[in-house]
Amino acid sequence: MYAVIKTGGKQYRVTKGDKLKVEKLPVEAGSSVEINDVLMVGDGDQVTVGSPLIDGGKVTATVVAHGRGDKIEIIKFKRRKHHQKRTGHRQDYTEIEITNISA
């Protein structure tokens, strides 16, 4: 059984037991979180597609940890103008493990 969920402005295809990194959620590590934005659920040949969401569909997950991603370097450079600017960014994330999928 799999589901397509939406969290943090992105969509993920998940199955039970998957671990994935999503945008930071305001939940403590070790606690449970419910994701109600379920777009699609598939079980073998049966596929349920919402319009846009499935009524009563939810995915339960456990928060494993919080962290920060790798640094992304941004470089702005203008040739022949003696101008160069460097900056960086590290995105916060929450690592979750999918425990249950229900349609």
Secondary structure, DSSP 4 states (H G I P E B T S, - for coil): -EEEEEETTEEEEEETT-EEEEE--S--TT-EEEE--EEEEEETTEEEE-SSS-TT-EEEEEEEEEEE---EEEEEEETTTTEEEEEEE--EEEEEEEEEEE-
